[in-house]
Amino acid sequence: MATVHFTAHLDGIAPTEPLKVDGETVVEALSHVWPLYKRLRGYVLDDQDRVRKHIAIFIDGNLIRGNAALSHPVSVETEIHVLQALSGG
């Protein structure tokens, strides 16, 4: 089971504690979280099921940009971190 973490900035729409979830890819793992937190899917994915520009997904400490993150394979040791990407100066 992979472990999914959500940033504290998503408090209220995402779990505050890490979740252990099944799945062979990141999107499969996240699909186990969506039913538990109804607003979260729409915050992370757009209506075309693409990662929104304001979301960063790290897999085992590595930033995987955009939709490539969704198809990235996971294992029982995988740590997935979903964060609100901030930009500006």
C-alpha positions as CSV (number, residue, x, y, z in Angstrom):
1,M,0.0,0.0,0.0
2,A,1.3,3.4,-1.0
3,T,1.1,6.3,1.5
4,V,-0.5,9.5,0.4
5,H,0.1,12.8,2.2
6,F,-1.7,16.1,1.6
7,T,-0.3,19.5,2.5
8,A,-1.9,21.3,5.5
9,H,-3.0,24.0,3.0
10,L,-5.7,21.5,1.9
11,D,-7.0,21.1,5.4
12,G,-10.8,20.8,5.3
13,I,-10.9,19.2,1.8
14,A,-8.2,16.5,2.3
15,P,-7.1,14.2,5.1
16,T,-4.8,15.7,7.7
17,E,-3.1,12.4,8.3
18,P,-1.3,10.2,5.8
19,L,-3.5,7.5,4.2
20,K,-2.4,4.0,3.2
21,V,-4.0,3.1,-0.2
22,D,-3.8,0.4,-2.8
23,G,-3.1,1.0,-6.5
24,E,-0.5,0.4,-9.1
25,T,-0.3,4.0,-10.2
26,V,-0.7,7.4,-8.5
27,V,-4.1,7.9,-10.1
28,E,-5.3,4.5,-8.9
29,A,-4.0,5.3,-5.4
30,L,-5.7,8.7,-5.4
31,S,-8.9,7.1,-6.6
32,H,-9.3,5.5,-3.2
33,V,-9.1,8.9,-1.5
34,W,-11.7,10.7,-3.8
35,P,-14.8,9.1,-2.3
36,L,-13.7,10.0,1.2
37,Y,-13.1,13.7,0.4
38,K,-15.6,14.7,-2.2
39,R,-14.2,18.2,-3.0
40,L,-10.6,17.0,-3.2
41,R,-10.8,15.4,-6.7
42,G,-12.0,18.7,-8.3
43,Y,-9.2,20.6,-6.5
44,V,-6.5,18.2,-7.8
45,L,-7.8,17.4,-11.2
46,D,-9.6,19.5,-13.8
47,D,-12.7,18.4,-15.8
48,Q,-10.4,16.6,-18.3
49,D,-8.8,14.5,-15.4
50,R,-5.5,16.4,-15.8
51,V,-3.5,17.7,-12.8
52,R,-4.3,21.3,-12.2
53,K,-1.5,23.8,-12.6
54,H,-1.6,24.8,-9.0
55,I,-1.0,21.2,-7.8
56,A,2.5,19.7,-7.3
57,I,2.8,15.9,-6.8
58,F,6.0,14.5,-5.3
59,I,6.7,10.8,-5.5
60,D,9.3,9.5,-3.2
61,G,10.7,13.0,-2.8
62,N,10.8,13.7,-6.6
63,L,8.6,16.3,-8.2
64,I,6.8,14.7,-11.1
65,R,5.2,17.4,-13.2
66,G,1.7,17.5,-14.6
67,N,-0.1,14.4,-15.8
68,A,3.1,12.3,-15.8
69,A,2.5,12.0,-12.1
70,L,-0.8,10.3,-12.5
71,S,0.5,7.3,-14.5
72,H,3.7,7.0,-12.4
73,P,3.9,3.5,-10.9
74,V,3.7,3.0,-7.1
75,S,4.7,0.2,-4.7
76,V,4.1,-0.5,-1.1
77,E,7.0,1.7,-0.1
78,T,5.9,4.7,-2.3
79,E,5.3,8.0,-0.6
80,I,3.0,10.4,-2.5
81,H,2.8,14.0,-1.5
82,V,0.1,16.3,-3.0
83,L,0.8,20.0,-2.4
84,Q,-0.6,23.3,-3.4
85,A,2.0,24.7,-5.8
86,L,2.7,28.4,-5.0
87,S,4.3,30.9,-7.3
88,G,5.0,34.5,-7.4
89,G,7.6,36.9,-6.3
